[in-house]
Amino acid sequence: PALVDHLQQLTDLPNDDVQQHLRGTRKYGVAFEGWGRCDRDFTHFFAPKDVSYAYHLSADYLAELLYERTRAQHIDAKVLNITRIEGGAEVTFEGREPERYDLVFDARGFPRELSPEHHIDISFIPTNTAVIRRCPALFDGKRDGPVLQHTYTRAVARPHGWVFVIPLTVHTSYGYIFNRNFSELDEVQADFDTFLESDGVSEFEPRSVIPFPNFVNRRIYDGAIARIGNAAAFMEPLEATAIVSAQIQIGMILHMRLNRPAEYADGDAEAVNRFLVNNMLCYGLFVGWHYSCGSKFDSPFWQHAKGHVWPSHNTAAAPEAVDCKALAQFNEMLEILKRPDISEADWARMCAVPLTSYYQMARGLGC
């Protein structure tokens, strides 16, 4: 939801205009189908319910909107490398001379390979591949004005993982999230076909098959280079997590750089990096927890996710392995949920997301 106000501030456009530029709809939460042990569907609402909303949006249109509405010098060249140097960072380009800057935001996406020295492996999230399909829109493309009705991202449990359904005004995006080490692509594609048929979708455009790692960069910010979005960390639900984390990363780093005396820069960089790494690990733990109670499918994937993958989070996020307190903060949120009475002060607690989100997910999943 924070993106709604943020885009209005960046573009100086009314929210309705921003939404139309993005070909977006208003997302009031996530509708879970078939998750957990309670044998019932449930919705995780943004708080306050029916008031707070985010956007279902196309990343391409978001980039286009920001390009049009912001003032900047654009360098159209491939970035080969970003290196920390004395007093800043040097960017090496293909076909042009290097440039030096005092601060560089690295948004080049996730690394090809993970190394324990530079990355925290968070494979307690049991998925690593997405199959994306573009399907017909649910809304009339000729309508005037933005779509005002409440919409939700659907998260539908399937035998090999789960399917997201994101309604935009120009198309509906479907993605099957699974583990390529556990399921063959042909099996997943066949179940995807079955699901779309049951969903009343008779045609689709194949878009891509995206393998991805689940990780957090140990050095998100070093004082000169700020790794943001998928360069800082990667985990499902893919685009939404990347956008909200980039907002936090950019906002915090710029606030520190613009408002703190230069002599504090080194100490501030360490503190900011520690906070950002901790925050992303908290996101990862929250996402991985979704699988802890299984689903209506007693399939090999869900048995493996519930019984083997999720329990590894205690080792992967142990303080001595990650140099932060994310695991303790996450466990504290779960302990609060067990109390018969939760105080007003506790409802204000955050561990990547507010306690209200933990409460809704715990009730829905049956944790």
RAFENFEN-V404014 format. One line per field, one symbol per residue. ss: DSSP state (2 for helix, 1 for strand, 0 for the rest). phi: phi as a letter, one per 30 degrees, with the letter a starting at -180 (. if undefined). psi: psi as a letter, one per 30 degrees, with the letter a starting at -180 (. if undefined). A space follows every 10 residues. Layout:
ss=???
phi=???
psi=???
This chain:
ss=0222222222 2000222222 2000111111 1110100000 0111100000 0001110022 2222222220 0000000011 1111100111 1110000011 1001110000 0000000011 1000000011 1111100000 0000000001 1111111100 1111111000 0111111100 0000222222 2222222200 0001111111 1000111000 1000111022 2011000022 2222222222 2222222220 0222222222 2222222222 2222222220 0000100002 2222222222 2222220022 2200022222 2222222000 0002222001 0001222222 2222200
phi=.ddedddddd chcdeddeed edhcbccclb ccbidicdha dabcddcdei cdbccdbcdd ddddddddcb cadcccaddc abbdbdilbc cccdiaddbc bdbbcccdjd ddbcbedcbc dcddddcabb ccbcbedccd dcdciddcdd bbddbcdbec laccbcdcdc acccbccbcd dbbdeddddd ddeddddddi ccbacdcacc dbccabddbd bcjbccdbhd ddabaddhdd ddddddeddd ddddddddbc eddceddddd dddddddddd ddedddddde ddciadccce ddddddcbde edddddceed cbhacedddd dddddddddd bcdddddddb bibdeedddd dddddid
psi=ffeeeeeeee fhkleeeeee efhlljjgak jkjglagfhl llkjkkkkkg eklakklkee eeeeeeeegl klkkjilkke lkkklkgblk kklkglllkk lfkkjjhgal lekkkfefkj jhgfjglgkk jkkklllflj fglklljflk lkkkjjkleg clkkjjjlff lkkkkjkajf ffkkeeeeee eeeeeeefgg jflljkeljj klljlkkfie kgfekjklbf felkllhcee eeeeeeeeee eeeeeeeffk kffgeeeeee eeeeeeeeee eeeeeeeeff ffgaafjhle eeeeeefeee fffeeegkef ffhlgeeeee eeeeeeffke kkleeefflk ielleeeeee eeeefg.
